[in-house]
Amino acid sequence: MTPVVFGFATLLCGSASAGGILIYEAGQEGNGLANAGAAALAVDPSVLMSNPAGITQLSGTQVSANAQVILGDMKFSRDSGNQFGGNEGGNALQYLPGASFFVSHQIDDRSAIGFGMYGNFGLALDYDDDWAGRYFNQEAAIIGVSFQPTFAYKFTDDLSIGIGPRIMYAYYRNETAINNNLLGLRDSPDGQLEFKDTDTGVGLNLGLLYRLNESTQIGLAYTSKIDLEFKDSPTVRKVDNPIINAALRRLDVDSLKLDMSVPQTVLLSVAHDLDSKWKLLGSLGWQDWSEFGDIGVEVDASAAEVSRSADRNYKDTWHASLGAQYQVNPRVRWSFGLGYDSSAVNDRDRTVDNPMGEAWRVATGLNYQIDESLDVHAAYTLVWLGDMEVDQTKARSGDTLSGSYRNAALHIIGAGATWRF
């Protein structure tokens, strides 16, 4: 098969990797802590997302409603090694809104129930249609919304355990240009391939909360993986190259199926009251991204065979964060935190549909108690990705897209309110 056909075949990659990020922020007050103490701090019903056991510490009935927006700065710049024509793609992530809702209810002194609806998995990229990397990706989106009923029980005055089945509704979309030019002898406009589907997967959130003493408590939380399967007939437009059309028939894309696993995670957190004003918080976490990477379709075709497998070489990641809360006065609480996440890909494996790297988080927020039954909060998080080099090559043609994302960052702004009855 000619290099031109391979240029088309690699469009069928399904790494959904613009969404290869777990977002700790879902609009809740904890936005201002960079995930520090997330599994040990129970101040509102949103704790069931991080640790289901935490709702045993909430009295009565509590409702939390939140909204947020992610503003991105993800701009690709070509370097001297680039071999593709086109522009630099613009800002691939301009904004992404989100919302969350949580409720908890204390049944008795020992048990509590809750429910959460939140989106903490996924991002989206949208490049200019005629950018230099259009044959690798133009648009990629994976968005997951989770619904989590929760039950928690306090076995002793110091030990609580919680469980919550997590039902995720996920949307996937990938759009890529098709090179119609045969061996560079034609001058035809690009074709286009679009693949999109939705699926529902089920996982489990488990949590343990233990009070060491009057000042310190520890939280340990586990979330299982969620398997998703996207299956659709891709929409192919404006393909006038006979060799590419033959490849379409050979690859049987009418039954294209992409499998993906939202990674399992483990989070250990501690919360310590230093005095009546200060609370110190910390977290250590692990995320199983290595399994998420063995997904999708990337076809390396030859005259003899067509392979329909992809390994994006994802690797497991770890998380660490430190933070604090300061009670300014009886009504105002100030939060701040610093966090670090290792990269799920090595530099050599980074792709433009997966511009991931290590991430630093700097966060701050304020909570204001209007009265005993109502709090409002607002927070800001800077997710700093820094410089991310990309050197992505078509395996058969050998053409390389080379450049970098300079000073890449996400800005997450969230606000919400918590009612207590």
Buried (B, 14 or more C-beta within 10 A) or exposed (E): BBBBBBBBBBBBBBBBBBBBBBBBBBBBBBBBBBBBBBBBBBBBBBBBBBBBBBBBBBEEBBBBBBBBBBBBBBBBEBEEEBBBEBBBBEBBBEEBEBBBBBBBBBEEEBBBBBBBBBBBBBBBBBBBBBBBBBBBBBBBBBBBBBBBBBBBBBEEEEBBBBBBBBBBBBBBBBBBBBBBBBEEEEEEEBBBBBBBBEBEBEBBBBBBBBBEEEEBBBBBBBBBBBBBBBEBEBEBEEBEBEBBBEBBEBBEBEEBEBBBBBBBBBBBBBBBBEEEEEBBBBBBBBBBBBBBBBBBBBBBBEEEEBEBEBEBBBBBBEBBBBBBBEBEEEEEBBBBBBBBBBBBBEEEBBBBBBBBBBBBBBBBBBBBBEEEEEBBBBBBBBBBBEEBBBBBEBBBBEBBBBBBBEEBBBBBBBBBBBBBE
